Amino acid sequence: MKNTSSAHSKVNWLKPLALSVALFCLGSVTWWLEFKHRPEKEDQEENSKKVFGLKDMPVSSIRLVKSGKATVFRCMDLDSKLCKPGDQSKWEITEPTQIKADETNVNALLSSLNYLAPSETIDLSTETPEKKEKLLKQYGISDQNRIEIASNSLKDKIVTLQFGEMHPIGDAMFAQSSNQKGKIILIPGYVKANFDKDMTWWRDKKLLALSTHQVLELQSSGPKGKYTAAKKENQWTVDGLAGDLENIDGLITAISYLQAKSFVSESKADPRAKLALMGATPSLNLKLTREVVQTEAEKTPSEKKSEQLTIQFYEKKIGPKNKLPLLYAALSNATPLFELDYSSLDRVNRSAQDLRMTKLVTSVDRFTTKKITLEGKDLGKVPLVVSHDGSKWILEAGKAEADAEKVQIFLDRLTNSKIKGFLAGSQVPSGQNLGLTVALTDDKGALKRKFVLWKSGEKIYSKDLLSSRNEAFLMDDFLKDNLPTGQDYFAMKAVKK
């Protein structure tokens, strides 16, 4: 009896296990079919309908041939596993001349070719060779107008798409693909626009490759005067005065983004360039000194290598007075003469004042200040002094604890106030002798900032007392109604009992 019962138990346990395993296997197969195999199969079928079928395929070159003349693009990022549709790849033009290509436009071309699919197919497989040749001629399909795409994934096989005439009805073109021999296809007519682009469209239009951090000095001479902006230890000065990092970086960025509208000539010294510049007037001149990027082998510990390059702008007035002049540019390190949109000049034509520091107190000065000394008519004969002892702010008079919130608000106001204008000589208004003198000292006793604030009419002005220049600043109205007016300005409020 025991043996029978034991065997019976074993059978009951195996059946559910076998059923579970069978269900698991069936479920796995179902999941694979539903979520992996079927989508992959559908994706493959969809890709096979396209003219080129470039999905996940790195393209080594694209050749556009119009009336027998070729423009060839070569991808420079094959080693980086790029050059596929949708990638931000680097390209160069190898025919008719070797120059850097406009990466945005060539990548857009590759993406548009990737999605190219026929709207209709005409099967010629049953036609005689004579009839096929006649139809191809009738549709205008010729080897003189074609696109060729080469890919290393295809073992250097070239996929060719020959173009013909536009269809008489609708925006479609007759074409023939090497992937679909014996067939004529109709493709969207927008593809033809790629053949109508000139070399300016396809070539790199940036005047120069420039990184903001590379620039060590910028000299400008033009309609808004002359100045020199120089960088030392990541701090900018403009003619020896503190520069505004954000504004200077913005100017250098604008210079780096300068783009040609067209290329007047490949050589600024040839007759075509000279003819274009006849009657033109030299305008803005920019001279940049930039650090040369060196390899580890080239680097010298003693000094950084630098180079200078110059951009000379020319304005040429044509037609009526209200018409914008033509704008040309020539670079010292490039041979072409460029034509630019006239608005480009406004983006890079800056005055020294545009690049000066516009903060009365920088954030660094504000957070390193450990002592504030205020003097002025409204404070009486004794200066108002408040200093930080490491844990709290202390009023020097009476050694009482100061209101830390009031001190922070005052420093914040100084930091957030902006200079609106720079005044010199007779432009400086009177009244500074009746103003409020502010001195900021750090924890080592070094005087960081010292200036006077005063009102004249409805405006507020300041003057840097650490500078020898006879110059004043027109301030924004942020400080006008928030200046200390008494010895109790930083005092703690008395707590009512």
C-alpha positions, 0 to 999 in steps of 0.5 A, a space after each residue: 500500500 505504501 508503495 502505491 501511495 508514494 508512486 501516486 504522489 509522484 505522478 501528481 507532482 510531475 503533471 503540474 510541473 510539466 504543464 508549467 514548463 509547457 506554459 512557460 515555453 509557450 509564453 516565451 515563444 508568444 512574447 518573442 513572436 509578439 514583441 521581438 520577431 514581429 517588430 523586427 520583421 515589420 521593420 525589415 519589410 518597411 526598410 526594404 520598401 525604401 529606395 536606399 534602405 539605410 537604416 543603421 547603415 554607416 555611409 562612407 560617401 554620397 555622390 550627387 551628379 547633375 548633367 554629368 558634374 559630380 559633387 562628392 561628400 565623404 564621411 569623416 566619422 566612420 571610425 567613430 561608428 557614426 555616418 548613419 542617418 540621424 547621426 551628427 557626423 562630420 563630412 568633407 567635399 572631395 569633388 569638385 574641390 576638397 573643402 570642409 562640408 556643411 555638416 548640418 546640410 549633408 546630414 539632413 540630405 542623408 536623413 531625407 534619402 533614408 526615408 525616400 520611398 517610391 509611391 508607385 512602381 512600373 514593372 518593365 521585366 516583361 518588356 523587350 530591351 528595345 522597349 525598355 530603352 525607349 521608355 527610359 528615354 521617354 521618362 528622361 532617366 539618364 546616368 547624367 543625373 543620379 545619386 550614388 551611396 557607398 557603404 562599407 557595410 555593403 562591401 563598398 557596393 554602390 547603390 545608384 538612383 538615376 533621375 528622370 523627368 517630373 510626372 505630368 500629374 502630381 509632384 513626383 519624378 521618374 527614377 530607376 534604382 539599382 536595387 530594383 532593376 527592371 522597374 521604374 519608380 515614382 519618387 517625391 519631387 523634392 529630391 530634385 531640390 538637392 541638385 539645384 543647391 550650389 556649392 555655397 549650400 554644401 560647403 562649410 560657411 563658418 569663417 573660422 573655427 574658434 573656441 571661446 576658451 582659446 582666445 587670449 586677447 581681442 583688439 577691435 578698431 572700427 565705428 565704435 572706437 578702439 580697445 583691447 580686451 585681454 585675459 589673464 588667469 581667466 579674468 578679462 580686462 578692457 583697456 586695463 579695466 575690469 571686463 564683463 566675462 559674460 559680455 566678452 564671451 558673448 562677443 567671442 561666441 558671435 565671432 565664432 558663429 560668423 557665416 558666409 552668405 556667399 563666397 565671392 572668390 576663392 582668393 581675395 587677391 584675384 581680379 574677381 575679389 578686387 572688383 567686388 571690393 572696388 568702392 568698398 570702405 574698410 570698416 571693423 577690424 578684429 585681431 584675435 590672439 588665441 592659444 594653439 591646441 597642441 598635442 602632448 608631444 608638442 606641449 612645452 612646460 615653459 609657455 603656451 603657443 599662440 597665434 594671431 588672426 585678423 578679420 577685416 570687414 568692408 562695407 560697399 554702398 550700392 543703390 539708394 541710401 536706404 538700402 543696406 550696404 554689401 558686407 565683405 570679410 577677409 581673414 588673415 588665415 584663409 584665402 576666400 573673400 566672403 560676403 556676409 549678411 549685413 546684420 553680422 556686423 552689428 553682432 560683432 561691432 562692440 564698444 569698450 563700454 559694452 564689454 566693461 564690468 557692469 557690476 558695482 560689486 562682484 559675487 566674489 567680492 560680496 562673499 569674501 567681504 568680512 568688514 563694511 565701513 560706511 561714511 557720509 553726511 547722513 551717518 554723522 561724523 563717526 563711520 558706521 562699521 560692521 564686521 564678521 567675527 567668524 560666526 556673526 556680524 558685530 557693530 564696532 560701536 558698542 560691540 553689539 551684535 548686528 542684524 545679520 539679515 540687514 547686512 546680507 540684504 545690503 550686500 545683495 543690493 550692492 551685488 545686484 545693482 548694475 552700471 547703466 553708463 560710464 561718464 567722464 570729465 564734465 559729464 560727471 555730476 556734482 554731489 559726490 562729496 555729500 554721498 555715501 562712501 562704502 569700503 569692503 574689506 576681506 578677512 585678511 584686512 585687504 581693501 577689496 572695493 571702495 566707492 562713493 554713491 550719491 544722488 543727483 536729481 532723480 538719478 544715482 551715481 557712483 565713483 570707484 575711489 580705488 581708480 585714478 580715472 576721472 570717471 563716474 557710473 550711472 547706476 540703475 535705480 535699484 539702490 536709489 531708495 535703499 541707502 543707509 541713513 543712520 547709525 542704527 541701520 544694521 542694529 537689531 530691532 528691540 524685542 517688545 516685552 
